[in-house]
Amino acid sequence: MAQEAGEPGDVLRLETRPVPTPGSGQALIRVKATPIHASDLHVLRGRYGFSPGFPAVGGNMECVGRIEALGPDTAGLNIGERVVVAAVPAVPGPRVAGTWQEYLVADRHRLLPVPDRLSDSSACQLAVNPLTALLLVTRELDVQQGEWLLQTAAGSTVGRLVIQLAGHLGTRTINVVRRRDAVEEIKACGGDEVVCTEDEDLVQRVAEIAGPAGVRKALDCVAGHVGAEVSQALAPGGEVVVYGALSTHRQTDPAALTIPLQARSVIYETKAVRGFWLNLWFGTASPADALRALSEVRSLVADGVLTIPQGRPFPLERFAEAVSLAEAPAHGGKPLFVFEDGRDGRRSADGLC
């Protein structure tokens, strides 16, 4: 448990606490696997868009497990059922349980049954990155078949999922990367065109690729100078949705978290720049709409349209190593905390607090 905000390696502690009891409309989940997202670490640092309220259990995104017990008013759920918990805190919304623990209580409208053919590794990563990719492409931008979609951070998890989804929908992608050695990799993933900012001019290359009609829709996860160039590369009337700021990953000064837009381009060409944050989406979407979107993601993953990279499992006791690996360059599979079965009858359980 983290008693206060700070560097995860400094503030996290492994603690044993009583197993919680589900209330009305809630289920007790025995967690099997839960990922370590960069955003989870920023929450602990106090540098994210919400505070969990300290002391807090780590993990504020998603997990997979089985229903251990049910509270009143939980018709339709069954003990032993395997479910994904979409634990993303809604903003605005109530506090939710952290996922880095053996047992947690979750509201029934945040539970999505998943088939056994989906591995724990895939299932525990359903509710954040694949959902973000789906919402960005189909709801935020409503990209149509044959349209160009420009995106930065194409090699990120969301970026690769966007490429997969675009291929499924018949959308063409222009993918921005910062290293020349990433170009062929992105093309092999299905990216139609790749722009490398290491040795290419982003605005010029986009114009060459898209032609006179230009690109009217873009996704940016970098912000900073690259985000500004994405806006500049848009056709008049185009829009860019910003959902991350990788260029400011280690910044603590709010003044550095900027996108230096060209006023003339925004004013005279009526370009739009707006944000997307999954926590806010959960705060505004109805429970039924959220479950519909999650069900669509589940189908896309189960049918092989979207492929989630295999995670790297860690027991909770090795949390320091797992947390460190989560932000290491080219760390491979996403670190996952995994829990073993065979703990029936326990009155207490471990958690990272």
C-alpha positions in Angstrom: 0.0 0.0 0.0 1.2 3.5 -0.7 0.6 5.8 2.2 1.5 8.9 0.2 2.3 10.1 -3.3 5.9 9.4 -4.4 8.1 7.3 -6.6 6.5 3.8 -6.7 9.7 2.1 -5.6 9.8 4.3 -2.5 6.2 4.3 -1.4 4.8 0.9 -2.2 4.6 -1.8 0.5 3.3 -5.3 0.5 0.6 -5.7 3.2 -1.8 -8.3 4.4 -5.4 -7.1 4.9 -8.8 -8.7 5.6 -10.6 -10.0 2.5 -13.4 -7.4 1.7 -17.1 -8.2 1.7 -19.2 -7.2 -1.3 -22.2 -4.9 -0.8 -25.3 -4.4 -2.8 -24.7 -4.7 -6.5 -21.1 -5.8 -6.0 -19.0 -8.9 -6.4 -15.9 -10.1 -4.6 -13.3 -11.0 -7.2 -10.3 -13.3 -6.7 -7.7 -11.6 -9.0 -5.7 -13.8 -11.3 -3.7 -11.2 -13.3 -3.5 -7.4 -13.4 -1.1 -5.3 -15.5 1.2 -2.5 -14.5 0.5 0.5 -16.7 2.6 3.7 -16.9 -0.5 5.6 -15.8 -0.7 3.4 -12.7 2.8 4.7 -11.7 1.9 8.3 -12.5 -1.1 8.0 -10.2 1.2 6.9 -7.4 3.5 9.8 -8.2 0.6 12.3 -7.9 1.1 13.3 -11.5 -2.1 11.9 -13.1 -5.5 13.5 -13.7 -7.0 12.1 -10.4 -5.8 11.1 -7.0 -6.8 7.7 -5.6 -6.9 9.2 -2.1 -4.0 7.9 0.0 -3.4 5.5 1.5 -4.2 3.5 -1.6 -3.8 0.1 -3.2 -1.9 0.4 -6.5 -3.3 -0.4 -9.8 -6.1 1.7 -11.2 -7.0 0.2 -14.5 -8.0 -3.5 -15.0 -7.7 -7.1 -14.0 -9.1 -10.5 -14.7 -10.3 -13.0 -12.0 -13.2 -15.1 -10.9 -16.2 -14.2 -8.8 -15.7 -15.5 -5.3 -18.9 -14.1 -3.6 -21.9 -12.0 -4.5 -23.7 -9.2 -2.7 -27.4 -8.5 -2.9 -28.9 -7.3 -6.3 -26.3 -9.1 -8.5 -28.7 -11.2 -10.6 -27.1 -12.4 -13.8 -23.6 -13.0 -12.2 -22.5 -16.4 -10.9 -19.9 -17.5 -8.4 -16.9 -19.0 -10.2 -17.6 -16.9 -13.3 -14.4 -15.5 -15.0 -14.6 -11.8 -15.5 -12.7 -8.7 -16.5 -12.9 -5.9 -14.0 -12.8 -2.5 -15.7 -11.4 -0.7 -12.7 -10.7 2.6 -14.4 -12.0 5.3 -12.0 -14.7 7.4 -13.5 -14.1 11.2 -13.4 -16.3 12.4 -11.9 -17.1 9.4 -9.9 -16.6 7.4 -6.7 -13.3 5.9 -5.6 -12.7 2.3 -6.8 -10.6 -0.5 -5.5 -7.0 -0.9 -6.7 -6.3 -4.0 -8.7 -2.8 -4.9 -7.3 -4.3 -7.2 -4.6 -5.5 -10.8 -4.4 -9.1 -9.9 -3.7 -11.1 -6.8 -4.5 -14.8 -5.7 -4.6 -16.2 -4.3 -7.8 -19.6 -3.0 -8.9 -21.5 -5.4 -11.2 -21.6 -2.8 -14.0 -17.8 -2.9 -14.2 -17.7 -6.7 -14.8 -17.4 -8.3 -18.2 -17.6 -12.1 -18.5 -14.8 -13.5 -20.7 -14.4 -16.9 -22.3 -11.8 -19.4 -21.1 -10.2 -19.4 -24.5 -8.8 -15.9 -23.8 -5.6 -16.2 -21.7 -5.3 -14.3 -18.4 -2.7 -12.2 -20.1 -5.0 -11.0 -22.9 -8.1 -10.8 -20.7 -6.5 -8.6 -18.0 -5.5 -6.1 -20.7 -8.9 -5.8 -22.4 -10.3 -2.8 -20.7 -7.7 0.0 -21.3 -5.6 -0.1 -24.4 -7.9 -2.0 -26.8 -10.9 0.0 -25.5 -9.0 3.2 -26.0 -8.1 2.3 -29.6 -11.7 1.4 -30.4 -13.2 4.5 -28.9 -10.6 6.8 -30.6 -11.1 5.3 -34.1 -14.8 4.7 -34.1 -16.4 7.1 -31.7 -14.1 10.1 -31.2 -13.1 10.4 -34.9 -15.6 8.1 -36.7 -12.9 7.3 -39.3 -14.6 5.9 -42.4 -13.5 3.2 -44.9 -10.8 4.6 -47.3 -10.0 7.7 -45.2 -6.5 8.5 -44.0 -5.8 8.4 -40.3 -2.6 10.1 -39.1 -1.2 8.9 -35.7 1.9 9.4 -33.6 3.5 6.9 -31.3 2.6 4.2 -33.8 4.8 1.7 -32.0 3.0 2.0 -28.7 0.5 -0.6 -27.6 -2.5 1.7 -28.5 -0.8 2.7 -31.8 -0.4 -1.0 -32.9 -4.0 -1.7 -31.9 -5.1 1.3 -34.0 -3.3 -0.2 -37.0 -5.0 -3.5 -36.5 -8.4 -1.9 -36.1 -7.9 0.3 -39.1 -7.0 -2.7 -41.3 -10.2 -4.4 -40.1 -12.3 -1.3 -40.9 -10.6 -0.5 -44.2 -9.0 2.7 -43.0 -5.6 3.8 -44.2 -3.0 4.9 -41.7 0.0 7.2 -41.7 2.1 6.2 -38.8 4.7 8.5 -37.1 7.7 6.9 -35.4 10.9 8.5 -34.1 13.5 5.8 -35.0 14.4 4.6 -38.5 14.7 1.0 -37.2 11.0 1.1 -36.3 9.7 1.8 -39.9 9.8 -1.8 -41.2 8.4 -3.1 -38.0 5.3 -0.8 -38.3 4.8 -1.7 -41.9 5.0 -5.4 -41.0 2.2 -4.7 -38.4 0.0 -3.4 -41.2 0.7 0.3 -41.2 0.1 1.7 -44.7 2.6 4.5 -44.6 5.3 5.4 -42.0 7.0 8.7 -41.3 10.2 8.8 -39.3 10.8 12.1 -37.5 14.5 11.1 -37.0 15.2 12.0 -40.7 12.0 13.1 -42.3 9.9 16.3 -42.2 6.5 15.2 -40.8 4.4 18.0 -42.5 6.1 17.5 -45.9 5.8 13.7 -45.9 2.1 13.8 -44.9 1.4 16.2 -47.7 3.2 13.9 -50.2 1.3 10.8 -49.0 -2.2 12.2 -48.6 -2.1 14.4 -51.7 -4.3 17.5 -52.3 -7.2 16.3 -50.1 -4.9 16.0 -47.1 -5.6 14.3 -43.8 -8.6 15.4 -41.8 -8.3 13.1 -38.8 -5.4 12.4 -36.5 -4.5 10.9 -33.1 -1.6 12.2 -31.0 0.0 10.6 -28.0 3.2 12.6 -28.0 2.2 16.3 -27.6 5.0 18.9 -27.6 6.6 19.8 -30.9 5.4 16.6 -32.6 1.8 17.3 -31.6 2.1 20.7 -33.1 3.4 19.3 -36.4 0.5 16.9 -36.5 -1.9 19.9 -36.2 0.0 21.7 -38.9 -0.1 18.7 -41.2 -3.9 18.5 -41.1 -6.1 19.6 -43.9 -8.3 22.7 -43.3 -11.1 21.7 -41.0 -9.3 18.7 -39.8 -9.1 17.6 -36.1 -6.6 15.9 -33.9 -7.5 14.0 -30.7 -4.7 14.1 -28.1 -4.8 11.2 -25.7 -1.3 11.2 -24.3 1.9 13.3 -23.8 4.9 10.9 -24.2 7.2 13.8 -25.0 6.6 15.1 -21.4 6.8 11.7 -19.8 9.3 12.8 -17.1 8.3 16.4 -16.8 7.0 17.7 -13.5 6.7 21.4 -14.5 3.1 22.0 -15.8 4.5 24.8 -18.1 6.4 22.1 -20.0 3.2 20.1 -20.8 2.3 22.0 -23.9 1.6 21.8 -27.6 2.9 24.9 -29.4 0.1 25.3 -32.0 0.3 27.8 -34.9 -2.5 30.4 -34.3 -2.9 31.2 -38.0 -3.4 27.5 -38.8 -6.0 27.0 -36.1 -7.8 30.3 -36.9 -7.8 30.6 -40.6 -8.0 26.9 -41.4 -10.4 26.1 -38.5 -8.5 23.1 -37.3 -9.6 21.5 -34.0 -7.4 20.1 -31.2 -9.2 18.3 -28.4 -8.4 15.7 -25.8 -9.6 12.2 -24.8 -9.2 10.6 -21.4 -10.6 7.2 -20.7 -11.4 8.1 -17.1 -13.6 11.0 -18.3 -15.3 8.7 -20.8 -16.2 6.3 -18.0 -17.5 9.3 -16.1 -19.9 10.3 -18.9 -20.9 7.0 -20.5 -23.8 5.1 -19.1 -23.0 1.7 -17.5 -24.9 0.0 -20.4 -22.9 1.9 -23.0 -19.6 1.1 -21.3 -20.5 -2.6 -21.2 -21.5 -2.5 -24.9 -18.1 -1.0 -25.8 -16.2 -3.5 -23.6 -18.2 -6.3 -25.2 -17.2 -5.1 -28.7 -13.6 -5.1 -27.6 -14.0 -8.6 -26.2 -15.3 -9.9 -29.5 -12.5 -8.2 -31.5 -9.9 -9.8 -29.3 -11.6 -13.2 -29.2 -12.0 -13.2 -33.0 -8.3 -12.3 -33.5 -8.9 -8.9 -35.0 -7.0 -7.2 -32.2 -4.0 -9.0 -30.8 -2.7 -8.1 -27.3 1.0 -8.8 -26.7 1.7 -11.5 -24.1 2.5 -10.0 -20.7 5.4 -10.9 -18.5 4.2 -12.5 -15.2 5.5 -11.5 -11.7 4.4 -12.6 -8.3 3.4 -9.7 -6.0 6.5 -10.3 -3.9 8.7 -9.1 -6.8 6.8 -5.8 -7.1 10.0 -3.7 -7.1 11.4 -5.5 -10.1 8.1 -5.4 -12.0 7.5 -1.7 -11.4 11.0 -0.9 -12.5 10.6 -3.0 -15.7 7.3 -1.3 -16.5 9.2 1.9 -17.5 12.4 0.4 -18.8 13.1 1.1 -22.5 12.2 -1.8 -24.8 11.2 -4.0 -21.8 9.3 -6.4 -23.9 6.0 -7.8 -22.6 4.0 -5.6 -20.2 4.6 -6.7 -16.5 1.7 -8.4 -15.0 1.1 -9.3 -11.3 -0.3 -12.8 -11.2 -1.9 -14.7 -8.3 -2.1 -18.5 -7.8 -5.2 -20.4 -6.9 -5.6 -22.6 -3.8 -6.3 -19.9 -1.3 -9.9 -21.0 -0.4 -11.0 -20.1 3.1 -8.6 -17.3 3.6 -9.7 -14.4 5.8 -6.8 -12.2 4.7 -5.0 -11.4 1.5 -1.9 -9.6 0.2 -1.9 -6.3 -1.6 0.4 -3.7 -2.9 -0.5 -0.6 -0.9 
